[in-house]
Amino acid sequence: MNLFATVASPTGLALGVVVGIVPLVLSAYYRQWRAGLLGALACIMAGFGCGLIGGLPMMVVACAVVISYAYVNRQDPFTSRAALSEVSFEETRREAFMRWMANLGTNVRAGLNALMRNKSGFIGFCGIMFFVIVTVFGPLFIEYEGRARLDRRQPGARSLLAGPSSEHPLGLDWQGRDVLSHMVYGGQRLILTSLAAGLFATILAVVLGSAAALLGRYVDSLITTIANFILTIPSFPLLLVIASIIKFDDSFALALLFAALNWPVLMRAVRAQVLSLRERDYVEAAIALDLGLWHIISREVFPNMISYIAVNYIFTVRVAMYSIVGLVFLGLVPLVEPDWGVMIFMGRQQGVLANPLAAGMLLSPVVAIALFQLSLVLFTRSLEEVFNPRLRSGL
């Protein structure tokens, strides 16, 4: 079994239990049982659903939250209440690591509290988690029906299509297969491809935009010229042309293509933000000290733009999902079942648009995509408060 799977598996459950022991032991040491139990539960669910790629990051976050409840910086006279003459400002690697973990845990707790305060953002978060839970844990309870079920044809019926019933809540498709099983299994490929496409486009835009603003001169001119050239070409028609020429059998390649065509808009916005930030004293000091481009971008510039970048990432994911569904609907990418877009395409191909019995087959993926998009939009309402310390503290 693949440890990096994104479907719940026994191997993932075992891995989740193993990584969940770490925050539990840490909570016993610090006597923070509530945080440890919640962290262990989160590790088990993350490992169970996403394997190693979900269990390890959740273990780090859970341990950081536990440490944040008990950590006291003994080198800080304001927290240790020691005399200034008794404070040593030199710290070991262990002390630096503990301080970093405590800061991470404090930020996670503050972000969760901010998310809970914003009602619309919390509703969006719950909507996103609903789709994640359904696509990851749904296969444990619902078996996928990939083959035609001719035995389900009703006497006197002209097709295998059937409306909702107690046995099949969303009805049957044109091959007599359960629509609910295709809904449970069909969202993961589309969601993961959209998330990857948005991530690649955002990373490319942030790196190129920051480099153009900080390096300037020929680098700025070259990157800006390339971005302006791509912006002059409508992205979706160009995507259609490329998809009709090249067959994308891999979702990773499709995500990279989308990123290559959709980074210029965010790049220009990031470039403008960095040009403004580079006039700040701390950025000028980092440039004067020659700390390096990567240090300036990751430590000085990026933390001040993270909320803006996160919101733009969400909207990039939305555009990517619509673009991928559009390509599938037009039949320009390989039709791999199960997939929400393929369900819409097959419904159009089979001519069931006017058939009331096919309402479940067509409306289910459309409504699911719309609700997922709505959840993303609502979730952005709370991102500014989550990433902005001043808004979290009510200043």
Summary of the structure (lengths in Angstrom):
residues: 395
radius of gyration: 25.0
end to end distance: 49.3
largest distance: 93.1
contacts: 1301
relative contact order: 0.11
helix: 74%
strand: 1%
